[in-house]
Amino acid sequence: MLRRTVEHCLTWARGGLVAAVALTAVAAPAKAADTLTMRLEWSAYVMHLPFYLAMEKGWFKAADLDIQMEDGNGSITMVQLVGNGKFDLGHGALSSAAVGASKGLPIIAVAEYLQKSPLGIIYDAKLDIKSMKDFVGKKMIYTPASFESPFLEPFFAQNGVSYSSLNLVGVEASAKMSTYMTGGADAFITTVPADFPRVAEKRPSKAVLFADYGMNLPTFGIVANTEALKKKGPAIKRFVSVVSAAWAYIIDGHAEEAAKAVMKLRPNAATTVERLVSEFKEQAPYFGTQGKTTFPGPQSAEEWAKAIKVMEAAKVISPGSKPEKYFTNDYVDAAYGKSIVAGK
């Protein structure tokens, strides 16, 4: 306990000695920050910029939050861990969260940060790709535990390609990019804007997006365990609001500052300031209005309804569910987030 002791020195006064008086003022105990645990879908990369920026700028601290983050190895694993109560929150593909929720996992999306799905295929620039049928026979690598896995067969099917005709090879997420860059595959399935700058440094490549071929899935954002929402709702709302405001700050011309925060806090991360900035520039067009708001985070019931139809048609979720099963906007407070970022 903090104590401040003020001592009055012995003084001589007329008629005798005035004894010293020790006054002890006891400060009120500081309020403990609320602890939230969070599982990421991957190690530090462009979509994690607001987390590290908020840490470095002290925004989480200002919101009385102690955030404990753990790197991940795919959105599917993240969803399972958050759904099973191992973490309060997760960050990753909301499409994976929707699949988990449809199967009974107590998980819901509380913020979404991209309007267009970045999922796609990066492939060797020498390949003559004019349609999805041109990938038949080409060696394509993917990560079984990643969010793309459940959507591959339905995606190719709706584009007239038999899944059995594809040469798909599953690899660990950590090996996917390096395998492609060193010539171990003709193409790989990934989040295109996040990986394309790094890949292009090593191997001339092109890319196609699933969204441009009929499958625009829910994108990246924050998911929460529903029991955690009941127990830690106010803290989670502060967290989501600060992260959303941090994205707004980054979009407003502070990507390099955010990238430097990542490298300061994660100096051994397999990236650089320059690469993170380049990835953000590639990603920037994917940000946009959600519904009728320009503040990052809030989700659109209309867009979720469209995505549900796509996922139902792909048979990755059961038919008949409503958007409110998969998302809520109750945990984004723009005014609060902006006030923390502004230091008010």
N, C-alpha and C positions, 0 to 999 in steps of 0.2 A: 504494500500500500504506500502510495506517495505521501510523504509527510514533509511539511515545511515548518521549521522551528525558528521562531524569532526570539532572540535572547536580548533582554535589556541588561546592559553591563552594570556592574556595581557602581553606584554613584553616591557621592557624599552630599548630604543635604543638611540645612541648618537644623541642628538639634540631634543629629545622629545619622546612622547609616541606613540608607534605604535599600532593602534587600532586592536582589535581582529577581525579575519575574520572567519565567519561560512560558511563552505562549505557543501552543502547537495547533496549527490549522490542518485539519484532515480533509484532503480533496475527495470529492465524490468519485467512486470507482468509474473508470472509463467503460463505456458500453462496449460489450464484446461484439465483434463483427460476426455477421451470419455466415456460416460456412456452407458453400455449395460445391458439390463434386460434379465434374464434367468429363465425359469421355469424348474424345475427338475421333474423327473417322480416319485420320492420317496424321503424319508428323507435320511440322510447321510448313505451311504453304500459303498461297495467296488468300484463300478464304478464311484464314485465321488472323489476318491483319488486325481486325478490331480488338481481338482478345489481348494481344500483346501490347497494342497501343494503349488500351485502357489500363493495363497493368503499369506500363512505364509512366503514363501521365498521372497516375494516382486516382483515376476515376472510379475504379472499383472500391478503393479505400474510402473515397469520399462518399460512396454510397453504402458504407458500412458492410462491405462484402469481403469475404475471404474465399477466393476462387481457387479450387484445387483441380487442375486439368491434367489429363493423362492422354498421351498419344494413342492412336488406334491403328487398326489394320483392316479397315473396311467399314462401310456403313451398315452392312448386315450384322456384323459382330457388335457394333455400337448399339444398334437397335435392340438386340437380344440382351445386352448387359443393362441398358437403361430400363428396358421392359421388365427385367427380372429384379430391379431394385438395387443393382450394384452401384449405380450412379444416379444422381438427381436429374442430370441433364445430359444431352448429347448434341453433337453437331455433325451433320452429314446430309445425305440425300433424303429428302422428305418422301420420295417415292418408296424407299425402303421402310420408312416409318409407317407409311400407309399400309404396306403389305403386312407388317407386324401387327398393327392395330386391327386389321381385318381378321387376323387369326387369334385375336383375343389378348394380345399384349397390352398392358395398361400404359399406353404411350400416346402422346398427342403433339402435334406441331404447334409451337408458340410464336414462331417468327420465320419468315422466308425472305431471302435476300437477292434472288435472281428471278427475272421474269421469264426468261427463255432457258430451257434446259441446255446445259453445255455438254451433255453426253453425246459422244460421237466416235468416229473412227479416224485415227491418224494413220496415214499409209505412205509408202514410198512414192515419191513424186514421179518415178519412172513408170508406175502402173497406169494403165489406161482405164480409169474408173468412170463410167458414165451412169451406172445404176448399181443397185445392191447385188444384182446377179453377177456383176464383174468380180465380186469377192469370192465366188465359188472357186474352190481349189487353192486359194491363197492362204498361207499360214497366218492366222490371226490369234493373238494372245489376249487373254483377259484374266481377271482375278475372280475366282469362284466366290470369295467372301465379300466382294464388293457389290455396290448397289446395281451395277449393270446386269449381273448374272440372271435374275429371274425374267428379264425383259428381252433377252437375246432371241430366244426361239420365237416368241410372238412378233417381235419386230421384223425379223427376216421373213416370217410367214406372211405378214401383211404386205410385204414387198415382193411376194412371189418366189421366195427362195426357200427351198427345203433345208431344214436345220441339219439333216444328215449329210447334205452335200457340202457343208462347210468344214474347213479344217481348223477347228477352234482348239486351242491349247491353253489350259489353265496354269497360271504361275502365281507365285506370291506377289503381293502388291509391290514389295520392295524391289522385285526383280523385273517387273513388267517393262518399265521404261528403258532400263539398261539393256535388256534383252533385245528390244527393238532397235535401239541406237547402234548396237554392235552387229546388226545384221541377222539376228536370230529369228526374225519373223518379218513377214511382208507388211503387217499392219498390227495395230493394237487398239483396243476399245478402252476409252478413258474420258475424262473431262477435258475437252479439247483446249479451251483457252488457258487452263492452268498448266498444261504440259507442252503445248506447242512451241513456245519460245525456247525452252530447254532442248527439245528434240531437234528443232531446226538448226541449232548450233552444231550438231553432230551429223545430221543426215537430212538432205533435202526431202521435204515431205509436203503432203497436202492433207486436207481433212474434209470430212462430211459430218453433218449433225443429224442425229435421229429426229430432232424436231422438224427438220426440213423434209423428212420422209414419213411424216404422219404420226410421230410419237413424241409429243412435247410433255414430258413428265414433270411432276413437282420437283422443284430444284433444291438448292442447299439452304439449310436453316437450322434453327434450334428446336430440339424436341425435349419433352419433359415426361418423367414418370408421373402418372396421375396421382399417386399417393404422395409423392414429393410436393405436388402442387397444393394438396390439402394441408400438409404440414409446414411448408416453407413458401407458400404463395406470395406473400409480400416481398420476400427476398428475391424470389425468382423474377417477379415483375420489375424490381429495380435492376437486376442483372440484364434482362432482355432489353429494357429501355436504354440502358447505358451502351450496350453493344450496338443497338440500332442507331443511336446518336453518334457513336464512334464511326459507323459506316458512313453516315451523312457527312461527317468531318473529313473522312478519307476521300470520298467522292468529290468533295469541294476543293480538291487540289492538294491533299496532304498524303498522297500515297507513299512518297519517298520517306516522309517522317515515320509513317507506320512501318515501312520496310526496315528502317533503321532500328526501330523498337524491337522487331522480331529478332534481328541479328544480335542486338545487345543482350537480350534475355535468352536467346538460343544460339550462342556463338558456334556451336558444333552442328547446327542444322545443315542439311544437304541442299543449301540454296545460298543466294547472295542478295544484297540490296538491289543490285541492278536487275537480277532475274525476277525478283518479286515485283518490282515496278513494271517490268515488261509484261509479266503475267497479268497484272492489274489492268494495263492498257488493253490487253487482249480481252479481258473479262468485262471491261467497262460497258460495252454495248448490251450486255446481258442484264444489267441493272435497269430498272424502269419503274413506272408507276404500278402499284399493286392496287387494283380497284380504282379508287378516286383520290388516292393520297400519294404524295411524292416522298414522304418520310419512309425510310427503309424499315422493313419488318412486318407491317400489317399485310394480311393475306386476303385474297379475294374469293368469296364463296362461288362466284361465277367461274373463275379459273379452276378452282378445285372441282367443280361439277364436271367441267370438260375433261380434266385429268382422270376423274373417276371413271368416266365412260371409256377412256383409252385403256385404263388398267383393267376394267371389267372385260372389255373386248379381248385383251391380252390374257385373260383368265388368271391374273395374279391376285385379284381380290374377288370376293363373292359379289354377285349382282344385288342391287337394291339398297346399298348403303347411302347415307347422306353426307354432305361435306362436313357438317358439324361433328361427325364422328372422328374426323381426322385433323381438324385444326381449331384454334381459338385465337382471337385477337385481344383477349382480356388482359394480356400481360405485356402489352406495348403501350407505354405512356410517353408520348413524344415530348410533352412539356417537361416532365421530370428528367428524361435523358438529356435534353438540350441544356437544362439548367446545370447538370453535373459537368457536362463537357465545357460549358461556358464559365465554370467555376463560381457559380452563384449559390 
